[in-house]
């Protein structure tokens, strides 16, 4: 099985966040790979990965990083593929703002689709939506997933009808 999504993180300490992307992709039957690469510690490896990912069949890259969070931008500079950045609130982070701004504020011509802080699950959903543009089966999975979200809210509202308060009118 050849991976079509690559999940990259600055270090394995990011796995509690980035694992949410892996769980979603796994549940959707999307082949993926996970690797740790550091833009600062192994820049040559990052460059090699980014330049060659599309040749290996990768279609979308999800890159998570904390602190200065240069990994998604460096990968985007070297690849023709869409890069989805996940800012991670790390132990050396300034409440996550450094990560958010490092990924969000990219120069013209080097886009990185930036998710919310610790938003790896949404990154995986976004990756699925990108892949679904050219795959009817995956498009159906997106529709089913979104329908499931609607059903959850409908169920929540039914459950809320049972919650009693003196002045509640619904």
Legacy VTK file of the C-alpha trace (Angstrom):
# vtk DataFile Version 3.0
C-alpha trace
ASCII
DATASET POLYDATA
POINTS 170 float
0.000 0.000 0.000
1.408 3.374 -1.013
0.768 6.337 1.306
-1.090 9.322 -0.170
-0.873 11.516 2.942
2.287 12.200 4.873
2.021 13.253 8.511
5.204 15.016 9.573
5.994 16.390 13.017
8.935 18.258 14.492
9.516 15.584 17.129
7.794 12.534 18.583
6.640 14.704 21.488
4.069 16.071 18.981
2.478 12.627 18.570
-0.365 13.178 21.099
-1.612 15.965 18.813
-0.647 14.559 15.414
-1.989 11.127 16.311
-5.487 12.583 15.934
-4.806 13.068 12.217
-3.580 9.487 11.968
-6.673 8.162 13.753
-9.011 9.997 11.374
-7.159 8.958 8.221
-7.063 5.375 9.478
-10.818 5.421 10.115
-11.386 6.642 6.539
-9.112 3.999 5.001
-6.604 6.553 3.698
-3.049 5.168 3.414
-0.614 7.447 5.249
2.851 7.588 6.715
4.122 9.271 9.890
7.620 10.650 10.360
9.459 13.030 12.657
11.579 15.615 10.849
13.018 18.778 12.313
13.487 21.884 10.184
16.250 22.941 12.580
17.979 19.668 13.493
17.905 17.868 10.104
17.214 20.540 7.465
18.766 18.458 4.658
16.430 15.556 5.425
13.440 17.934 5.414
14.495 19.331 2.047
14.979 15.845 0.587
11.608 14.696 1.943
9.785 17.754 0.581
11.403 17.644 -2.861
10.621 13.953 -3.342
7.263 13.409 -1.605
5.229 13.837 -4.806
7.483 11.360 -6.631
6.609 8.756 -3.994
2.852 9.200 -4.526
2.140 11.549 -1.643
-0.759 13.891 -2.488
-1.074 15.972 0.710
1.328 16.740 3.565
0.148 17.455 7.106
3.000 19.094 9.010
2.795 19.852 12.718
5.291 21.815 14.752
5.532 23.718 18.012
7.599 26.660 19.157
9.113 28.482 16.193
7.211 26.006 13.972
9.191 26.411 10.750
8.632 22.836 9.540
5.401 23.375 7.528
6.799 26.457 5.793
10.121 24.862 4.936
8.320 21.849 3.482
5.993 24.150 1.501
9.019 25.963 0.070
10.347 22.742 -1.466
7.239 20.819 -2.554
4.566 21.247 -5.209
2.067 19.517 -2.902
-0.506 21.155 -0.644
0.825 21.508 2.903
-1.532 21.687 5.858
0.125 23.188 8.922
-0.789 22.274 12.479
0.561 24.675 15.100
1.250 22.793 18.327
1.307 24.232 21.807
4.576 22.839 23.077
6.562 23.044 26.283
8.668 25.895 24.902
5.711 27.705 23.343
4.356 31.147 24.174
0.780 29.910 24.662
0.958 28.530 21.132
0.974 31.963 19.486
4.528 31.552 18.243
3.514 28.344 16.469
0.321 29.809 15.031
2.042 32.900 13.649
5.061 30.979 12.337
2.774 28.794 10.223
0.139 31.392 9.372
2.377 34.265 8.231
3.902 32.716 5.114
5.349 34.831 2.301
3.500 35.199 -0.982
3.883 32.129 -3.176
4.557 29.686 -0.319
1.088 28.902 1.062
0.453 26.689 4.069
-3.151 25.901 4.945
-3.102 26.614 8.675
-5.339 24.827 11.151
-6.212 25.855 14.696
-3.773 25.311 17.539
-3.475 21.525 18.069
-5.947 21.077 15.170
-4.572 17.854 13.684
-8.024 16.259 13.427
-9.228 19.097 11.189
-6.030 18.821 9.170
-6.928 15.212 8.390
-10.491 16.159 7.440
-9.096 18.870 5.158
-6.671 16.368 3.600
-9.590 14.020 2.928
-11.526 16.858 1.276
-8.536 17.670 -0.959
-8.163 14.019 -1.979
-11.908 13.737 -2.561
-11.745 16.333 -5.353
-10.452 13.636 -7.706
-11.884 10.484 -6.099
-15.651 9.806 -6.053
-15.307 7.145 -3.343
-13.557 9.575 -1.027
-16.112 12.243 -1.910
-18.773 9.879 -0.614
-16.804 9.442 2.609
-16.710 13.225 3.073
-20.490 13.423 2.565
-21.059 10.555 5.018
-18.731 12.125 7.578
-20.497 15.498 7.354
-23.886 13.786 7.620
-22.657 12.061 10.759
-21.810 15.455 12.262
-25.363 16.619 11.536
-26.813 13.494 13.154
-24.710 14.095 16.290
-26.126 17.615 16.656
-29.695 16.412 16.050
-29.210 13.744 18.749
-27.698 16.310 21.130
-30.754 18.539 20.694
-33.080 15.615 21.361
-31.119 14.831 24.527
-31.270 18.490 25.597
-35.070 18.356 25.471
-34.872 16.083 28.502
-32.844 18.584 30.531
-35.195 20.353 32.936
-34.962 23.862 34.352
-37.675 25.913 35.962
-37.677 28.601 33.245
-36.561 26.501 30.252
-39.187 26.726 27.504
-38.048 24.123 24.961
LINES 1 171
170 0 1 2 3 4 5 6 7 8 9 10 11 12 13 14 15 16 17 18 19 20 21 22 23 24 25 26 27 28 29 30 31 32 33 34 35 36 37 38 39 40 41 42 43 44 45 46 47 48 49 50 51 52 53 54 55 56 57 58 59 60 61 62 63 64 65 66 67 68 69 70 71 72 73 74 75 76 77 78 79 80 81 82 83 84 85 86 87 88 89 90 91 92 93 94 95 96 97 98 99 100 101 102 103 104 105 106 107 108 109 110 111 112 113 114 115 116 117 118 119 120 121 122 123 124 125 126 127 128 129 130 131 132 133 134 135 136 137 138 139 140 141 142 143 144 145 146 147 148 149 150 151 152 153 154 155 156 157 158 159 160 161 162 163 164 165 166 167 168 169
